[in-house]
Amino acid sequence: MIQDHFRPNPGLVEQLRADGKTAYADAVEEIGELSHRGHLTYLDQHGPYGNGTPVLNAARSFGDEPVLVLWPDDVFVAEVPRAQQLIRAYEQTSCPVLALMPMAPEHSQRYGVPIVKEDLDDGLLRITGLVEKPKPQDAPSSYAAIGGYVVTPGVVDELREQTKRWYDHKTGEVYLSDAINAYAKGRAVYGQVIQGNWYDTGNPADYLVAQFASALAHPGYRPVLRRLVQEIDRPDPDGTLA
């Protein structure tokens, strides 16, 4: 269970220390301390399908405050964490913020593509909406909206309206991007181009790439993996791989 993962586990910490596994014990202890540093709440999703519903479910817990929304299948490797980059953009604007990444034109049909109104430097863009999966010739910009948002109460209100309409007709799904798009028609929304590398883990191959990239960014694991790659790429005299 996810809840068990974040609970303090003094018995396991004690056993690891007794076995001389100090680094592992410290890691388990650090995770357990998260429950003392903040308040962790776990919610089941109730309502229509779509990624807007869990945000709406959680909205009752954060009231009128802005909230950071991240998807667990996105992995970022960056000097400044994606969350901090988004929070910094919100602190500059006090408006909803979307995470953006540069996009090759031929990939536009995979993503929501923002309509950029103004470039404010340092990767901060004023946007007026999103075009979902446009053809390359129809893409309004060279950026893709990816996982990561700062959501404000106004966007939550749009989610509520979408959900009401869903219960009236019970067709489609409730998406956070649709709520942000509706909000952007009359109010300011910004996109922050994230500095770093983004890895989607939506399929097994991408999951492996994301894990490998994350491990390469770790000073303790990088030498081990580099050694492994060199050994795999080094052919034996008979022509086979080592």
N, C-alpha and C positions, 0 to 999 in steps of 0.2 A: 504493500500500500504506500501511496505517496506520503500520506500523513506520517507513517512510521519512519520514512526516510529522514524527515526533518525533526523528529523528536530526539531529545537527549538520550544517549545510550551509555550510561556510565559503566555498565557491566562489560560491554564490548571494548570500551576505551581501556579499562583496567586489564582485560585479557591481552589486548594488543601491546600494552606497555610491558606486561610480564613476559611476553614473547620477544621483546626487543624491537618491536615494529613501531618505533616512536613516530615516524612520519605519518603512518596510517592512523595511529591513535590521535595525533594532532588534527588530521583532516576530519575524522569522525566527530571530534569534540567541537571543531569550528562550525560544522553543519548544525550540530545540536544547539550551539549558542545563538543561532539565528532566531530561535523561538523566544529568546530573552531580549533580543535587540528590537524586535518588532512583533506585530500581531499577524499570524498566518490564519487565513480563513479558507476553508474548502467548501465549494458549492457544487451541487449537481445541476446539470443543465436541464431546464424545463422550458418548453415552448417550441416554436417553429425551428426547422432546420436552418442552418446558416450561422456564420461566425458573429453576427450581430447579437444573437440571443444570449450567449454567455456574458457578453459585455453588459447587456441590459439586466441579466440576473444579478451581476455584481454591483450594479449601479446603486442599489439601495444601501450598500456598505460604505460608499464614499461620498454620498450626498452631493453638495455643490462644489466639491473640489475637482480639479483636473486629475485624470488618471492615465498612467502609462499602460498601454496594451501591447503585449508581445506574444507572438505565436511560438509554441515550443518546437516546431519543426524547422525553424530558421536558426542557422548558426552563423554568427559573425566573428571574424577574427580581426581585431582592430586595436591600435594603441589606446585610443579613447573609446570605451565601450559605446555601443549604439545607443543604449539608454541615456547615457550622459549627453550625447550629442543631441538627442531629441529634447531632453529637458532644457538644455542650454537654449535651443531654438524657441521653446515655449517661453522661457524667461525673457527673451528679447521681444516677443510678440504678444503674449497673453492670449493666443489664439490656438485652435487645433493645428496639429503638426503631423505630417505624414513622412515616413522614411522613404527616400528615393535613392535610386542608383542609376548611373549612366547605362544606357541601353543601346545595343546595336539595332539599327532600323529593322533588320530582318526578323528580330525577336519580338516585335511590337504585339503580335497576335497572342502572346503568352500573358500579357500584363495589362493592368490599367495604366494609361498614359496620361500624365497631368497636362492641363492647359496652363501654360506659364504666362502670367501677366507681367511680372517684374522680377528681375534678378537683383537681389540685395547684397551680393557678394558672400564669400565664405560658404557657398553652397546653400544659402537660404533663398528660397524662391516663393513669391506670392503666386498662388494658383487660384483659378476660378472654377475648377471642376476636373473630372476625370473622364476619359473616353476608354471604355472597356474593350480591350483586345482589338484595336483597330488594325486595318491593313497597313503595311509600311508606308504607302503613299498617303494614307489618311492620318498618320500619327501626328498629334499636335506638338510633340516635343521629343527630345532624345533621352527622356528619363522614364524609368519604370517605378511605379508604386509597389513597394515590397512590404514585408511584415514589419510593423512598428508604427505606433501612433501615440500622440498625446490627445486624449479625448476630453472634451469639455462638456459641461451640462447641456449646452445647446445641441450638441451632437446626440447626446442621450435622448433628448426630447424628440429628435428626428427618428431615432430608433423606436421610440414608443409609438410614434405615428405609423411607421412602417408595420409594426407588429399589430396594431389595431386593424390596418387594412388587410393584413394577412388573415386575421381571424374572420374578417368579413367575407373573404373570397377563398382562403385556404389554397392558394396556388403559389408556387415558387418558394424562395427562401428569403431570410432576412440577413442582409449583408451590411457590415460596418461601412464598407466603401460607398454603398448607395446612400447611407445616411450622411456621410461626410460630403458626398457630391451634392446632395440636396441642400445641406447647410451652406455650401460654398456659393450657391446661386445668389445669395443676398448678403453674405457675411464673409469676413476675411478668413482664409485658410492658407497655411504655409506648408511648403515641402522642404525638408532638410536632406541634402545630398550627403549620404553617409560615407565617411572616410573609412575604408577598410574593405575586407573581402566578405562577400555574402555566399553562403552555401545552403541550398535548399535540401532537405532530407526527405523529400516526398516519395522517393523510390530507393530500393536497396543500393544501387550504384552511387547515387548522390549522397546517401547516408554514409557510405564508406569514405567517399571523398571528403565529406565534412569532418568526420572523425580524424582522418589522416591529417588534414590541414590544421585542425585544432591541436593535435599532438605535435606537429612540426613547430607550432608557435610556442610550445612549452620548452624551456631551456633544459629540463631534465630528460625529456623524451626525444628531443630533436636528434641528438647524436645517435641514439639507438635506431631510429627509423632511417636516418641517412645511411647508416651502415647496412641495414637490411636491404635498402634499394640498391646499393652498390653490389652487394653479394648476389642479388637476384639478376642484376644486369650483366654480371661478369660471367662470360661463357667458359665452360670447361674446355680443355684442349680438344676433346672429341666433338666439340660443337654444341654440346648440350648446356643448358643453363645450370649454374651452381645451385 
